Amino acid sequence: MDWAGAQAWHAAGVAGDPLVLIVGDEELLVDRAIADVAASARANDPDIEVTDLGPGGLEPGRISELTSPSLFGGGKVLVLRSTQDLGKDLTAEVLTYARRPAEDIVLVAVHHGGAKGKALVDGLSKAGARKISCPKVTKMGERIDFIRAEIRRAGGKISSDAARGLLDAVGNDLRELAGACSQLVADTGGKIDDTAVARYYRGRAEVSGFAVADKAIEGQLADALEQLRWALATGVAPVLIVSALAQGVRGLAKVGGAPRGARGASLAKELGMPPWKIERVQRQLRGWSGDGVAHALRAVADADEQVKGGAADPAYALEKTVATIVAARNRR
């Protein structure tokens, strides 16, 4: 089960599942899975006790003590973290309990994955534990899917371009991405496009520079100049904006000059660009000619020289470059 499956776990509930095995080291998803197990258990018993322990809080005999019937009754969710580090004796104790689990206790074992402590994973699986996989979200496409799912979870909707822009701005940490998604939905009313992402994260060089480049390449002069002024006002170095402009225009040249028959993975490999970026540049190429791209390349080369000391006013040089790129888009 992937991260999407981990989110779907909440709907599944834990009724009839006294053993739950969470495998993976994506901390946000692990914490959410644990929280969902506890919430589902509390739906049946609001007074249920949740005990969350790591290997350091355990000693031989402790698991038997924690899973013994309480004199006062009541259910319990017992969370054992980092079970790959339990050691031989504690692992045996957990597996002994798993063969005859108590009806009023949900045992949640969290294992990071890998070979260490695999006997516990195998033993719990054999005992019929419900398994939730929470592996690291490492691929760009998976992170974008995560962003879109987070926005939906918060009650909003985000475009593909905006999701990529948010990933560029915030980075790969899932907790930060989840927080940004929640904040964007709250601040925008739920409908999020790349302009909204640029507006709320304009203080970050990554999103500010590329927002200027995208608007210029798409021929939106007023928006490009607005993004440029915001970027400069929030302290983005002119050289970073020129770099973003250069990358954008070079992307037009690379994709526009690719062999006509090349597509998909072969095209991505040849150009050294991810497929989603190629698709975006292909959309941006509409309205551009080869002569126009060449003219824009010369403009960014001049701008690079100017912002590195060749111009008295780098801001004016950048505004002129943006205007030149927009004009080059319709050059024939």
C-alpha positions, 0 to 999 in steps of 0.5 A: 500500500502506498501513501494514498493507501495509508490515507484510505486507511482512515475509511477502513477502520480497525474493527476486527483488526487487533493487530496492525503492522505499519511498515515504512519510514515516511514519518508523516504517513506513519503518524497519520496511520497511527492517528487514524487507528486510534481515531477508529478505535475511539469511535467504538470506545471514546475512553480508550487508552493510547500508549505509545512506546519506543524500544527504550521504553520496553524491557522483558515482561513489559509487553505482557504487562501492558496487554494484561486485562485491566482491573478497571476494564476499558480498551487500549491501543498499544503502539510499539515504535521502531520495532526493528530495534526490539531485540530477540527477547522482546520480539519473541514476546510480541509474537507470543502475544500476537498468536492470541491477541486480546479482544479489547486491545489494538496492537500497532507495530511500526517497523522501518522496513528492511532486513533488520527485525524482519522476523517480527514483520513475518511473524505478525503477517502470519498472525493476520495483522493488517498491514499499512505501507508508508514508504518514503515518497521519493519520486517527483510524480508521487510528491505531486500526487501527494500535493493534489491529494492533500489539497483535496483532503482540505477541500480544495482543488489545484492545477498540475502546474500549481502543484509543481510550482508548490513543490519547487517552492516548498521542497520535498519534506511532506510535513512542510508540503502538507502544511503549505497545502492546508494554508493555501486552501484556507487563504485562497478559498480552495481554488489554487493555480500557479499564480496563487502559489507564486503570490503566497510563496513569492519570497522564495527565489525558486518560485519567484524567478520561475514565475517571472520566466513562465509569465514572460515565455507565455507572453503575459507582459503585465503579469511577468513584470508584476512577478518581477517587481515582487521578486526584487522587492522581497530580496530575490537576487537579480542573478537568480531571476536571470538564471530562471529566464535563461533556463526557461528560454533554453528549455524552449530551444531544447524541446523545440529542436528535438526530433519530431518522432521522439516522444515519452521516455525516449525524449525525456532521456535525450533532453535530460528533462522530466516528462512533465516539464517537457509537456509544459514546455511544449505548451509554452512553445505555441506562438514561438518561432525558431527566430524568436527563441534565438532572439530571446536567448540573446536577450538573456545572455545580455541580461546576464552580463548586465546584472553582473556589473554591466548595468547601472540599474539591474532592475531596469535591465531585467524589465527590459529583458522581460519585455524583449522575451515577450516581444520575441514570442510573436517574432516571425 
